[in-house]
Amino acid sequence: MPAESTPGPGTPGESGTSRRHRAKGSRRRPRGARRKALLVTAWTAAGIVVLGGTGVGILYFKLNDNLKTVDINQALGADRPTKADNGSENILVLGSDTRAGGNEKLGGGVDDGSARSDTAMVVHVYKGHKKASVVSIPRDTLVRRPSCTDAKGVTHDAATGVMFNSAYSTGGATCAVKTVESLSGIRMDHYVEVDFSGFQKLIDDLGGVSVTTTKAIKDPDSHLNLTAGPHKLDGRQALGLVRTRHGVGDGSDLGRIQLQQAFIKALVDQVKHLGVLTSPTKLYRLADTATKTVTTDSDIGSVKDLASFADGLKGIGSSHMNMVTMPVQYDRADANRVLVDDAKAELVWNAIKGDRAIPKGATQGTATGSAKGVVNAS
């Protein structure tokens, strides 16, 4: 991001913008979970499209250089679910818990060279791009992971009864996509991965996010201490909120998903009302941070393509977003794991395949956590 003295694309002189048993003696990795609010990058990145009319080509190319991409289509080949032909789109939005770089300090862990997908959401954008359904996949779900080939060309055999988030640590983005497609029977049209240190900075660049908490939330592990009532969260507080596991509810991953979903709705609405498109300086700052924060599939791996993709999402407000958790039940053999409720999950995935609304009965009687209603948009 340019120094404050660097002119931005606006008024001259203004600043630029395994399954049940662990090996004996092993220890569970600390669960001060590393969570990311993910969808904001798509909505804020929509503003990048404005740069096409500024004539400031050097800024366009700088933003282009920020982006990191993965060629999912080439890696997975033709053995995939059929691409929908109804005008809808499916996007896997992922957050990994890598401790590399600035993330070690934020996450409270150590850089051991590995990463897992601590947050996963399947975003289904309906035909016409006026509404969306978001299905969160709990990281602790025990699944069958298909065979995967990692970035070094090493093939890993399929495994049964492993945590969903192991797919990413085993074979990276392509394995995560392959596992989701195997689980859902739905082809992912796009992939977006978010880095949480970048997420924190993005919230700060936005000027914070306003939420109201109905209960006090205190969690030293995620550096969060909020009283009940209205708050304008800065980046550090927002990151703490979407990471917290023990600060509210039953301390489960499912409860944390409920907090994440509520925060994302507040964030989406705030982005829509910030007027970022009217300020070239703010636009550039947001675009610079957003493009540094995400890794995408190669089909949207340029500023132009990402902007066109995001521009098609920017009209979707929180009132037109249905957010659910993939139907699961607690694993009786291990309270820290959940199992896919196959019959109800099929209702969810079939609705998405048909570009239909997810029926309310699909999530009734499933494990959900107990943090719903704790966080609301202000």
N, C-alpha and C positions, 0 to 999 in steps of 0.2 A: 504494500500500500504506500502511496507517495507521501512524502513528508508534508506537513501542514503548509509549507511555503510553496508547494508545487501547484500551479494553476490547474484546475479541473476543467471538465468539458462544459464550461458555462461562462459566467461573467469574468472577463479578464482580471487576473489578480486575486480571484477567490481561491481558497485552498482546495486541492483536489480531493476531489472527494477521496463312564460306563455304567452299565445300567444301574445296578443297585448296590454294588460293592466297590469300594476303592481299595487299592493295594494297601497291605498292612504298613502302617507307619506314614502313609500319605495324609496330607491335610487338604481340606477343601479350601479353594481359593477364597479370600475374603469377599463377602457379598455386598460391600459398600458400593452398590452397583453403579456401573458407569452408564448413565442413560443420556440419550440425546433427544431433543425435540427435533424432528426430522423434516417435516413438510414445509417449514418456513423457507427453506432454500428455494423450493420450486416457486413459491409465490413471490418472494422478493426478487428472484432472478428474472421474473417476468419484466421487471423494469429495464433489464439490459437491452431489450428491443429498441428502446429509445435512442441508444447510442448509435444505431444505424443511421440516424438522421443528423448527427452532430458534425460529421465530416472529420472527426478527430480519429484518424485511422490508427495512430500509434497506441491510443488507449484501447481500441478494439483488440489489437494484437497482443497487448499486455494481458488483457483479461483472458484471451484465448490461451496464452501460455500458462495461465494459472491452472487450467483444467487438467485433471487426470482421468484417463479412460480405460475401460476394459472391453475387449471385443468378445462379448458373450455369445453372439451368434456363431462366430467361427469356432469358438471353444466347444460349444455344445453340439454343433452340427444339426442334422435333420431329425434326429431321434428325440422329438419334443412334441408337446401337445400342439394341435392345430391352431394357427393364429386366428383370432376372432375376426369375422368379416361383417361386423354390425356397427362400426363407427365408434366402438368403445375402446378403451385402453387399460392395460393392467401394468402397474409399476411396482416393483419390489423396492421399498425404501428400507435401507439397512443402516445400523450404527454399530461400529466395531469398538471393542474395548482395548485397542492397542495402547500400550504405555509409551510409545515412542515419542520423541520430541517433547513439546510442551504438555503433552497429555499425562505424563507421569505425575507431575505435580498436581494437576487437576483431579486425576482419578484416585490418588492416594495409593497407587500400587507401584510395582516396579516393572521396568522394561525388560521382559524375559524373551523378547523376540517373537512372541506369539500374540494372537488376537482372536477373539470370539465375537459373534454377532449378538450383542446384548439387547438389541432392539430390532424388531422386524415387523414391517407393516406392508400388507398388500393393498395398494390403492387402486380401486376400480373406478375409472372415470366413465360415466355413462354416455351413451350416444348423445351428441349435442353439447357435451362438455358443460352442462349447467349444474350437475350434481355429482356426488361421489360417495362411495362406500369405502371405509377403511377397516381392514381386518388385521388386528394385532395378533402375532403368533408368539406365545410365551416362550421365552428362551429355555425354560426348564421342561418343555414337552419332550417326552420320549418318543422317538420316531424311527422309521427305517430310512437310513441315509443311503442313497444309491452310490454305486462306484463313481469315483471322481478322480480327475487328473489335475494336479496342482500346477502352479505357474512354472515349476521346474521340470515338468513333464513326468512326474512320478504318479503312477496310478494307485489309488487307494481302494481296496475292496469295499463292497457294500457292507453295511453294519446294521444290525437291528437292536432296538432298545437303547439308543444313544440319545443324548440331549440334542435338541434342535440346533443349539448354537455351536455344536462341534463341527457342523458342516463347513462353516466359514473357516475355522481354525485348521480344518483338514485340507480343504482345497480352494480356499479363497472365495471370491465373488461368484465364480462360475459354479462352484459346488453348492453355494447357498441358493442360487437360482434353480439349479437342478433339483435340489431337495424340495424347494417350495413347489415347483412344477409337479414333482412326483407326489407330493402330499395333497395338492389341490386338483391336479388334472387340468390346470389352467396355464397357458403360456404367458410368461412375463414379457411384455413388449419393451419395457425399459427397466433400468437398474440405476438407483441413486444411493450412494453411500455417503454418510455425513461424519465428519470429524468433530468431536465435541469441544475441543479447544476453540475451533472456528465457530461453533455454535455460540459459545459464550461471547465471543467478540461480536458476532452478528447481533445478538440481543443488545449489547451495549451500543452498537452503531445505530440500532433502531430507536435508541433512547429509552429502553426498558419496556416491560410488558405489564399491563395492569390486570390484576386478578383479585378475587375476594376469597379468603379462606373461611370456612364455617367452623373450623376447629384450629386450635394451635398446633403447629407442626415444629417439632424439635428433633433434630437428628445430627449429632456431632460428626458421624461418619461422612455425611454429605455437606457439612458446614452450613446447616440450615436451622434458623430459629425464627419462626414467624408466629405472631399472635393471631388470634381470630380477627378477621376484618379485612379491609381493603389494603392492598399493597401494590406498589409499582416496583417490580423485580428488575434488578440489574442483571447482567450476564451471569455473575457468580451465583446469585440467588436462584435464577431461573435454572441453571445447571443443577444446583442442589435439589430443587424441587422435582425435576424429572429423573433424578438419580435416587432419591430417597426411597428406602425400603422399610426401614424400621421406625420412621418418624410418624406414621399415621396408619390407621387400619390394622389389619392382622399381620403386617410385616411381610406379606407375600409378594411375589413377583406380579401376581394378578392385580393386587391392589395398586402397585406402582404403575401398571399399565393404565388403570383408571385415571391416575393423576396425569400421566402423559397425555392421554386423550383430551382431558379437560384443558390442559395448558395449550395444546395445539390449537384447539378451537378459539381460545382467547387470542392466541398469537395471530392466527389467520385473520380474525376480525380487525385486529389492531393494524396489521399491515395494510389492509384495505382502506383504512381511514387515516393513514399517516401523510398521504399526499406526497409520497416519495418521488412520484414522476414529475412533480413541479420543481424540484430542487436538483439541479445537475450535480452539485457537490455531494449531497446526500446519496443520490443515485449512484454516483461513481464509488463512493465508499462502500455501499451495500453490495454493489456488483463485484467489487474487488474482493471483499470478504467472502461473499457467497461462492464465487468461482474458485477460491482457494480452499473452501471448506468441503466441496463435494468431489466425489469420483462418480462418473457416469458410464453407461454403456456407450460404445463408440458411435451409435446412431444419433446421439444427442451430445457428442463430444466436442462440439465447437460452440462458441458464443452464439452464433447465428442460429444453430439448431436448438440449443438449449433455450434460447430466448423464444423461439417459435413454439417450442413445446410448452414452456411455462406460460406463455401468453394465452394459450388455450385453457389454462387452469385458473387464471387470475379472477375469473368471474364467479368462482365457487366459494361462497362464504360458509361460515360454520352452520348456518341454518339449513344448508343444503348438503351437509356432510353427515352421514350415518356412520358412527364409529362403534365397532363391536370387537370382542375378543373371540378368536377361533374357539368353538365349543370344546371344552376339555373337562375332565373329572380328575379329582385328586387321586394319586396313586396310593392305594392302601399299603403297599409295601414300603413306601418312602414318601413321607409328608412333604419333602422338598421337590417332588416331581409331580408332573401331571401327565395324563394320558388323553389322546384325542378321543372325543366322543364321536365315533365314526358316523352314526346315523344323523346326528344334528349337524356335524361339520359338512356332511354331504348336502344338507339343505342350503348351507351358506354358499358352498362352491358352485352348486347347480344354479343358484340364483344369479351369481356373478357371470357364469358361463352364458346364461340366457339374457344378460343385461337387464335383470329384474331386481326389484328391491328385495333385500334380505328379509325373509319373514320373521316377525317378532318371536314366533315359537322356536326358532332355531337356537336361540340362546337361553331359553327358559329352562330352569332346572340344571344348569351347568355351573361349574366352579367359576366364580367371578372376582373374588377378593372382597374387601370391605372398605374401600376408599372412595366410593362413588358419592358425589355431591360435596366433597370436602373442598374442592377448588372450582370456582366459577369465574366466568369473565366479569370484569367490573363494569 
